[in-house]
Amino acid sequence: MRVIAGEFKGRRVDAVPGDSTRPTTDMVREAIASSVISILENGFEGASFLDAFAGSGAVGIEALSRGAARCTFVDAEPKAISTIESNVKPLPLAKDQVQIIRADTFSLVMPPNSRIDAPVNVSISGMPFDIVFLDPPYAVEPSKIAQFVKILADGGALANGALVAYEMACKKTKRNKWEKKDKHAIPDEVKDVLEILGSDFSVKSVKKYGTTQVAYIVYKMD
C-alpha cells in the first residue's frame, strides 16, 4: 500500500503481517477521503483524527498526509501496533501529532451504568476529535459501535460537527422482483445505529464499495 495524496503521497505503508486484520483498500481509502472533503468545510485540514481499529494505520496516515493536525491510532493487536509504529516512524511528524494506543477500542470508554465519572479515558490525546474512522471486525454488532460513539459524544470526545465514518459489511436485503433498488435508501443496519445514537446525529450518506459500505454520520449538538 502507498499513501494516495497529500504531503506523504507515494510513501509506502506496510500491511499487518498475517490475516488478523482486514486492510482498507486503496479504492475505499480514496473514496473515504473524497467524502470527508465533500462533507466537512475544511476537510482534513487541522483536524484531530481518531483511527480506531487502526490495523496498519493506513487511514490515519492518509489523514495526516492530507492535513490533519494529529491522529490517535488504536488497536488491540501487538502486530498492528508494531506495524503502525514502523509506518509512522519515517514520516516528518512532531511527537504531539501522533498517539499510538495498544488497547481494545471499547476499553477506551466506560459503559453508561459504570460508577466512573469520566466516561472516556482522559489519557487519550487529541480530544475532542473532528473525524473518527471506525473499521471494526465485521463480527462486531453495529449496536456496539453505536453505543461506543454515543459514549464518545456524551464524554466530550467528539467536536461539534464531527464526522464519524463507519465501515461495515454490506448486508443483502430481500426485495420483491417488482421493487426498484433505491441507491439513496439508508440500510436497516445504519438506521439501527442512528436509533441508538439519537437526534444529535444524522447520516450524510452511505456509500457502497463492492461488499463494503461506509456510513458517514455527523454529530451536531443543538
N, C-alpha and C positions, 0 to 999 in steps of 0.2 A: 504494500500500500504506500501511497505518497500523499502529501498534503496537496490539496487541489488548487487553492488560490490564496492570495494574500502574501504577507511578509515571508512566510516559510514555504511558499509554493515549490513543489518538486522535492521537498525533503522526504526522506524515507521514514515510514512508520512501520515498525515490525509488528506482526501479529503475535498474540499469546500462543506459546507452544501447546500442542495438543488440541483436544476438541472440547475443552471445558467451557469455552466462551464462544459466542456467535458474533463474528465481526460484522459491523455495519458496512455494507458495500459502498464503493466509491459513488455509485449512482444515487444511493439513498443519502449519503452524506452531502452530496452536491444539492440534492433536492431539499434537504432539511435547511441547508444554508440559504438557499434561494427563498424558502418560505419565511425564515427568520427575517431576512432583509425586507421582504414584502410586508410582513405583519408589523414589525417594530420600526418606528420612525427612524431610529439611529442604527438599526440592525445590530451588529455585534459591537459596534464602536463604544468603548468604555464600559462594556457590560461586565457584570460579575456572573460567572458561568458555573453551574453545578453539573458535572458529568457523573451521574450515579450509575452503578453497574458498569463502570468505565471500560472494562476489558483492556484493550491496548492503549486506551486514551486517545484514539484517533479523532473522535468527535470533538473532545475538549481542545486538542491541539489545533484542529481546524478553526475552532472559535478564536483561540489566541492569535492564530495567523491572520485572521480577518478583523482583528482589532479589539477583541475582548481584553479588558484590563487585567482580569485574573480568572483562574479556574481552580475549582476544587474537584479532585478526582477521588472517587470512592469505589472500592471493590474488595470483596472478601477473599479472593483467590491470591495466594502468595505469588504464583507465576504471573498473574496480571499486574500486581504491584511492581514486581521487578521489571516487567516489560514497560510499564508506564515510566518508571524511573529512567530506564535506558533510552526511551524515546524522547523524553523531555530534556535530559542532561545536555545534549549538544546545542540546544536552542538558546539564543541570546535573550534570556529572560531573567528578571530580578527575582530574588528569593521570595519576595512577598507576592509575586504573581501566580505562584503555584503552591497548592497544598495537596499532598497525596495521603489518603487515609486508607489503611487496611482495616476494613470492618464490614460487617453485614450492613447494607444500606439501611435496613429497617431499624437497626440499633441506634441510629442517629436521632431517632425521635422516641418519645415515650408515649405509651397508649393513653387515651383520654382519661381512663379511670385510675391512672397511677397517682401516687401521692407526691410526686416530684413536681415542684413549682415550675421549673423550666422545661417546657415540652420538647425543646430542641437542644441538642448538645452544644453548649456555648463555646467549646473549643474549636468548632468549625469556623474557619476564616471565610471572608467574602460575603457574609450575610449583611443585608438581605440580597438574595440572588435575583438578577434580572432575567436570566434564562436558565431553565432546568431541562436537562435531557435525561430521559428515563428509558433504558433499554433492558428491562429485566428478562430473566429466562421466561419463555412463553408459558411455562407451567404456573407461573405466579398469577394468581387471580387478579383481574383488573380492580376488584373491590379493595384489595390490599394496597394496591398502588394509589387508589383514590384516597384511602384513609391516610396514607403516608403524606400525600400532597396537602391534604387538609390540615394535618398537624403542622406541616411546614408553614402554612399560611397563618394558622392560629398562633404559632410561636414567633411570628415576626420574621421568619426566614425568607419570605417572598416579598419583593418590592411591589409597590402598587403598579399595576400594568405589566407584571412579569409574565413571560411566556413559558409554558410547560409543553415540551414536545415529548409525547409518549409513544414509543414504537412498540407495536404488538403484532401478533399474527392476524391475518385476515380469517374471519370465520365464514364458512359457507352458509348462505341463507336460502331456505327453500321458497321458491316463488311459483305461482301458477303460470302455466305456459303463456297466458294472455297478458300477464303483468309485465310492464316495461321496467327496465332497470333505471333507477334514479341515481345518477352519478353524484348528486348533491345530498343524498339522504345520509343521515347520521346513523352509523351502525348501532345495533342494540347494545353492544358491549360498551360503547362510548357513552350512550345515554345513561347506562347504569353508573358509569363513573361520574357523570355530571350530577346525577341524583344524590350521590354521596357528598360531592363537593359543595353543592348548594349554590345559591344565587349570586355569589361573588365571582363565580367562574362562568365563562362562556366559551363555546367551541367556535374557533375562527374557520377551521376547515379540517377535513380528514382526507389525507392523500394516500392512495394505494400504489404500491410499487411491487408488482408481482404478488408474492404470497405475504408481503409485509405491508402494514399500514401505519401511518403516523397521525395521531390526533394532535392538533395544535390548539391548546387551551390557554386562554388569557385570564389572569387574575386581576380583578378590578374592584377595589373597595369603593363603596358609595361615599 
